[in-house]
Amino acid sequence: VRRANLIDAPYRTLNDLQVNSCGLPACLDWVEQASGWAARRGKPTKDAGLRRGLGLACSHYVSGSAKPVHWSGEPHAVINLKLDFDGGITIFTGASDIGQGSSTLLTQVVAEVLMLPLARIRVVATDSALTPKDNGSYSSRVSFMVGNAALRAAEELKRVLVAAAARKLEVTPDEIDWAGECCAVVGTDKTLNFAQVVEAALVDSGTLTVKGVWSTPKETQGGKFRGAAVGSTAGFSYAAQVVEVSVDEDTGVVKVEKVWVAHDCGFAINPLAVEGQVQGAVWMGMGQALSEETQHHE
């Protein structure tokens, strides 16, 4: 498996989590080269009663919706972050982690923005008594839409912390060099550790909660493309695969010998999870192709 990860800029240079690349040509080029497609195409081999050949497929897939699901203006995704005196940060999300790793991804986003270790952050998810409402884990929307809400909540919490540090050090927020576990006044030896910043931020208010929301941007809502009436998506991912298959001419048994996969998911926030999803998709596709059937009765 190879990830054709075509956005090379570091995460923290992005204002939003986006799927804004089209890596389909690169994906096709890679699987063609890796599998020897050009030399082997249309030339099945035969060995001990088995005929071997190659097949190729490519795809694109949605990431969230391009148009509002709620025309009332209700946000598509909401994240609450709670900061307490122990320096712990709790992410409250209504998004369900159904195995795609979204809770881990949200933690990574918040930790990256605040420049803090993952150990400082925990997640409370899908508790309707505590967490904000979420639209649901469908249409591959959670990482994209809820991830952006988490990014904005983290940016707001960082703003609050920097402002508190600036008050404590009697400077302006622009003079604070934020480094997560500590911060300093630019050009001086004046510093605060994270515990001191938290104390300064909570001195008057106590436990602090900030919010981040995300909704479908207007620039994706007026598309003229096919399917735009239902608002198909604000971003696509792309993939290509070549599969080597053997068929036993006597028994008809089909076996997948090897699979080459290239996938453009945009910027891979969690590369290990991306690879796991790609591998899981291969096994799911093989299961459908080889183990399921559709019967038609006249």
C-alpha positions in Angstrom: 0.0 0.0 0.0 1.3 3.5 -0.8 -0.4 6.7 0.1 -0.2 9.2 -2.7 -0.2 12.1 -0.1 0.0 15.1 -2.3 -0.2 18.0 0.1 3.3 18.5 1.5 2.9 21.6 3.6 3.0 21.0 7.4 -0.4 20.8 9.0 -0.1 24.0 11.1 0.3 26.1 7.9 -3.3 25.2 6.9 -6.2 27.5 8.0 -8.7 24.6 7.5 -8.6 20.9 7.1 -9.1 20.5 3.4 -9.2 17.9 0.7 -8.1 20.2 -2.1 -5.9 18.0 -4.3 -6.7 15.7 -7.2 -4.2 12.9 -7.1 -5.9 10.5 -9.4 -3.4 10.8 -12.2 -0.5 10.2 -9.8 -2.4 7.2 -8.2 -2.9 5.7 -11.7 0.7 6.2 -12.6 2.0 4.6 -9.4 -0.2 1.4 -9.6 0.6 1.1 -13.3 4.4 1.2 -12.7 4.3 -1.0 -9.5 2.3 -3.7 -11.1 4.0 -3.8 -14.5 0.6 -3.1 -16.0 1.9 -1.8 -19.3 3.9 -4.9 -20.0 1.4 -7.4 -18.6 -2.0 -6.0 -19.8 -3.9 -8.3 -22.0 -1.3 -11.0 -21.6 -2.7 -13.6 -19.1 -0.3 -16.3 -18.1 -1.0 -20.0 -17.4 0.7 -22.0 -14.8 -0.3 -25.4 -13.4 -3.9 -25.0 -14.5 -4.2 -21.5 -13.2 -4.7 -18.5 -15.5 -3.4 -15.2 -14.1 -4.4 -11.7 -15.2 -4.6 -8.1 -14.0 -7.5 -5.8 -13.5 -7.5 -2.0 -12.8 -10.0 0.3 -11.2 -10.0 3.9 -9.9 -12.4 5.9 -7.9 -13.3 9.1 -6.2 -15.3 9.5 -3.0 -17.1 12.3 -1.1 -16.0 14.0 2.1 -19.0 15.7 3.7 -21.7 17.7 1.8 -21.2 20.8 -0.4 -24.5 22.4 0.5 -26.1 23.0 3.9 -28.0 20.1 5.5 -29.7 22.7 7.7 -30.9 25.7 5.8 -31.8 27.4 9.1 -28.1 28.2 9.6 -27.5 25.5 12.3 -23.8 24.6 12.3 -22.9 21.3 10.7 -20.4 20.5 13.4 -19.7 21.8 17.0 -16.9 21.1 19.4 -16.6 22.2 23.0 -13.3 22.3 24.8 -13.1 22.4 28.6 -10.0 23.6 30.4 -9.7 22.9 34.1 -7.2 23.8 36.9 -5.3 20.5 36.5 -4.2 21.6 33.0 -6.3 18.9 31.4 -8.3 19.6 28.3 -11.5 17.7 27.5 -13.0 17.5 24.0 -16.8 17.2 23.9 -18.1 16.0 20.6 -21.3 14.4 19.4 -19.5 12.7 16.6 -19.4 8.9 16.8 -16.2 7.0 16.4 -17.4 3.9 14.6 -13.9 2.6 13.9 -12.6 5.3 11.6 -10.4 6.8 14.4 -12.2 10.2 14.5 -11.7 10.6 18.3 -8.0 10.1 17.9 -7.9 12.6 15.0 -9.8 15.3 16.9 -7.2 14.8 19.7 -4.4 15.2 17.3 -5.9 18.4 15.8 -6.3 20.0 19.2 -2.9 19.0 20.4 -1.3 20.3 17.2 -2.9 23.7 17.4 -2.1 24.1 21.1 1.3 22.5 20.8 0.6 20.2 23.7 1.2 16.5 24.3 -1.7 14.1 23.7 -1.6 13.1 27.4 -3.2 16.4 28.3 -6.3 15.7 26.3 -9.2 13.4 26.6 -12.4 12.9 24.6 -16.0 12.6 25.7 -18.1 11.6 22.8 -21.8 10.9 22.0 -23.2 11.6 25.4 -26.3 13.7 24.7 -26.4 15.0 28.2 -22.9 16.5 27.8 -21.9 16.8 24.2 -23.1 19.1 21.4 -25.3 17.6 18.8 -23.6 16.2 15.7 -25.1 15.3 12.3 -23.8 11.8 12.3 -21.0 9.5 11.1 -21.9 9.2 7.4 -20.7 10.6 4.1 -17.1 10.5 5.3 -17.8 13.8 7.0 -16.5 13.6 10.5 -12.7 14.1 10.0 -13.4 16.9 7.5 -16.3 18.8 9.2 -15.9 18.0 12.9 -12.1 18.2 12.5 -12.5 21.8 11.3 -14.7 22.6 14.3 -12.1 21.1 16.6 -9.4 23.2 14.8 -11.4 26.4 15.4 -12.1 25.5 19.1 -8.4 24.9 19.6 -7.5 28.2 18.0 -10.0 30.0 20.3 -8.6 28.3 23.4 -5.1 29.2 22.3 -6.2 32.8 21.9 -7.6 32.8 25.5 -4.4 31.3 26.9 -2.1 33.7 25.0 -4.2 36.6 26.2 -3.9 35.3 29.8 -0.2 34.9 29.5 0.1 38.4 28.1 -1.8 39.9 31.1 0.3 37.9 33.5 3.5 39.2 31.9 2.2 42.7 31.3 2.7 42.7 27.5 0.5 42.5 24.5 -0.6 39.1 23.0 1.5 39.8 19.9 4.6 39.7 22.1 3.9 36.2 23.4 5.9 33.3 21.8 3.7 30.3 22.4 5.3 26.9 22.7 2.6 24.8 24.4 4.2 23.7 27.7 5.7 27.1 28.1 5.6 30.5 26.6 7.9 33.6 26.6 8.0 37.3 25.8 9.7 37.7 22.5 13.3 38.9 23.0 13.4 38.5 26.8 13.9 35.9 29.4 10.4 36.3 30.8 8.6 32.9 30.7 5.6 31.0 32.1 5.0 27.3 32.2 1.7 25.9 31.1 0.4 25.5 34.7 1.0 29.2 35.3 -0.8 30.1 32.1 -3.8 28.0 33.1 -3.9 29.6 36.5 -3.9 33.0 34.9 -6.6 32.1 32.4 -9.0 30.7 35.1 -8.3 33.1 37.9 -11.6 35.0 37.5 -13.8 32.5 35.7 -12.8 29.1 37.0 -13.2 26.1 34.6 -13.3 27.5 31.1 -15.2 26.2 28.0 -14.7 27.4 24.5 -16.6 26.4 21.3 -15.7 25.8 17.7 -18.2 25.4 14.9 -18.0 24.6 11.2 -20.5 24.8 8.4 -20.4 24.3 4.6 -18.6 27.3 3.1 -20.6 29.4 0.6 -18.0 28.9 -2.1 -19.1 25.2 -2.4 -22.8 25.8 -2.4 -23.4 27.2 -5.9 -21.8 24.5 -8.0 -22.9 23.8 -11.5 -21.5 20.2 -11.6 -23.7 17.1 -11.9 -25.3 16.3 -8.6 -24.9 19.9 -7.3 -28.6 20.1 -6.6 -28.2 17.7 -3.7 -24.8 19.2 -2.7 -22.6 16.2 -3.3 -19.4 17.2 -1.5 -17.0 19.9 -0.7 -14.0 17.7 -1.4 -13.1 14.4 -3.0 -10.5 11.7 -2.2 -9.1 9.6 -5.0 -7.7 6.1 -5.4 -6.5 3.6 -7.9 -5.9 -0.2 -7.7 -4.5 -3.0 -9.7 -5.3 -6.5 -8.7 -3.6 -9.7 -9.9 -6.1 -12.6 -9.9 -5.7 -16.3 -10.6 -8.5 -18.6 -11.8 -8.4 -22.4 -11.7 -9.8 -23.5 -15.0 -10.9 -26.9 -13.7 -12.7 -25.7 -10.5 -13.5 -22.1 -11.3 -11.9 -21.0 -8.0 -10.8 -17.4 -8.0 -8.0 -16.1 -5.9 -6.6 -12.6 -5.4 -2.8 -12.9 -5.6 -1.7 -9.3 -5.1 -3.2 -5.9 -4.8 -1.4 -2.6 -5.5 -3.2 0.5 -4.0 -2.5 4.3 -4.2 -4.7 6.7 -2.4 -4.9 10.5 -2.3 -6.6 11.6 0.9 -5.2 15.1 1.0 -3.0 15.7 4.1 -2.8 12.5 6.2 -3.2 13.8 9.8 -3.0 10.2 11.0 -1.0 8.2 8.4 -1.3 4.9 10.3 -5.1 5.2 10.4 -5.2 6.1 6.7 -3.2 3.0 5.9 -5.5 0.9 8.1 -8.6 2.2 6.3 -7.1 1.5 2.9 -6.2 -2.0 3.8 -9.7 -2.5 5.4 -11.3 -1.2 2.2 -9.3 -3.8 0.1 -10.5 -6.6 2.3 -14.1 -5.4 2.3 -14.1 -5.1 -1.5 -12.6 -8.6 -1.8 -15.3 -9.9 0.5 -18.1 -8.4 -1.6 -16.6 -9.5 -4.9 -15.8 -13.1 -3.9 -18.2 -14.0 -1.1 -21.5 -12.2 -1.9 -24.0 -12.6 -4.7 -27.1 -11.0 -6.0 -29.9 -13.3 -7.1 -32.5 -12.3 -9.7 -35.8 -14.2 -9.8 -38.1 -13.8 -12.7 
